Amino acid sequence: MRVLLAALAFLVLAAAPAAAQQRLAFVDSDVILRALPEYQTARQQVDRFAGEWQAELDAMQGEIDALVREFEARELLYTDEDRARALDEIAARRTEMNQYRRRQFGPDGELFRQEQQLLRPIQERVLETIETVADDGGYDFVFDRSGGLVFLYARDTHNVTDLVLVELGIDPETVGAGR
């Protein structure tokens, strides 16, 4: 992905005659999102869910560790049948914990659903606002400075983070944006 972005950046910079007619700008979406109180509230809510689920996983792991310690301490005393039963219980608990981890933190897990439900509408609003600022300012490209594309140099006069914040109704001076 970085190679593709680097190639794209090279092509944009190499096309000097065409680039002279294009207007470029950049924003720092991390600054913008941190400045939105509703995003911070939603992020805290998602983080709280994730913390609760992680605590549940930690408790499950603690129970498994206790079962393993008990098994190791008594292994010599167990009959073959007791040993098999204890190992089956440990394996079942590990399976249960892994299933819980996938349900909560997997690619289609509850954490992903919570992020989609709580954070996505705010991110879409910011994207729409960036598009409005780009249209109003006549910019051909707006890059996200906090994304995967690394700038070796970016003239601050093209930073439209403050304009996006103003469009969202936030005073840029209160958040120290883009500085």
ChimeraX attribute file (.defattr): number of C-alpha atoms within 10 A of each C-alpha:
attribute: neighborCount
match mode: 1-to-1
recipient: residues
	/A:1	8
	/A:2	10
	/A:3	9
	/A:4	10
	/A:5	13
	/A:6	15
	/A:7	12
	/A:8	13
	/A:9	14
	/A:10	11
	/A:11	12
	/A:12	13
	/A:13	13
	/A:14	11
	/A:15	10
	/A:16	11
	/A:17	9
	/A:18	10
	/A:19	14
	/A:20	10
	/A:21	9
	/A:22	13
	/A:23	14
	/A:24	18
	/A:25	22
	/A:26	23
	/A:27	23
	/A:28	20
	/A:29	22
	/A:30	15
	/A:31	20
	/A:32	22
	/A:33	18
	/A:34	14
	/A:35	20
	/A:36	17
	/A:37	11
	/A:38	14
	/A:39	19
	/A:40	14
	/A:41	13
	/A:42	18
	/A:43	18
	/A:44	12
	/A:45	16
	/A:46	21
	/A:47	15
	/A:48	12
	/A:49	16
	/A:50	17
	/A:51	12
	/A:52	12
	/A:53	18
	/A:54	15
	/A:55	12
	/A:56	15
	/A:57	17
	/A:58	13
	/A:59	13
	/A:60	18
	/A:61	15
	/A:62	12
	/A:63	15
	/A:64	19
	/A:65	13
	/A:66	13
	/A:67	17
	/A:68	17
	/A:69	12
	/A:70	12
	/A:71	18
	/A:72	11
	/A:73	10
	/A:74	11
	/A:75	15
	/A:76	10
	/A:77	11
	/A:78	13
	/A:79	10
	/A:80	11
	/A:81	9
	/A:82	13
	/A:83	16
	/A:84	12
	/A:85	13
	/A:86	18
	/A:87	15
	/A:88	12
	/A:89	15
	/A:90	19
	/A:91	13
	/A:92	13
	/A:93	17
	/A:94	16
	/A:95	12
	/A:96	13
	/A:97	19
	/A:98	14
	/A:99	13
	/A:100	17
	/A:101	17
	/A:102	14
	/A:103	15
	/A:104	20
	/A:105	17
	/A:106	13
	/A:107	11
	/A:108	11
	/A:109	14
	/A:110	19
	/A:111	19
	/A:112	15
	/A:113	16
	/A:114	18
	/A:115	16
	/A:116	13
	/A:117	13
	/A:118	17
	/A:119	20
	/A:120	15
	/A:121	13
	/A:122	17
	/A:123	16
	/A:124	11
	/A:125	12
	/A:126	20
	/A:127	14
	/A:128	13
	/A:129	18
	/A:130	23
	/A:131	16
	/A:132	14
	/A:133	20
	/A:134	21
	/A:135	12
	/A:136	9
	/A:137	13
	/A:138	13
	/A:139	17
	/A:140	13
	/A:141	14
	/A:142	18
	/A:143	17
	/A:144	17
	/A:145	20
	/A:146	13
	/A:147	11
	/A:148	11
	/A:149	17
	/A:150	15
	/A:151	10
	/A:152	5
	/A:153	6
	/A:154	13
	/A:155	8
	/A:156	11
	/A:157	8
	/A:158	14
	/A:159	22
	/A:160	24
	/A:161	25
	/A:162	22
	/A:163	19
	/A:164	25
	/A:165	24
	/A:166	14
	/A:167	15
	/A:168	16
	/A:169	10
	/A:170	17
	/A:171	15
	/A:172	18
	/A:173	9
	/A:174	8
	/A:175	16
	/A:176	11
	/A:177	21
	/A:178	18
	/A:179	10
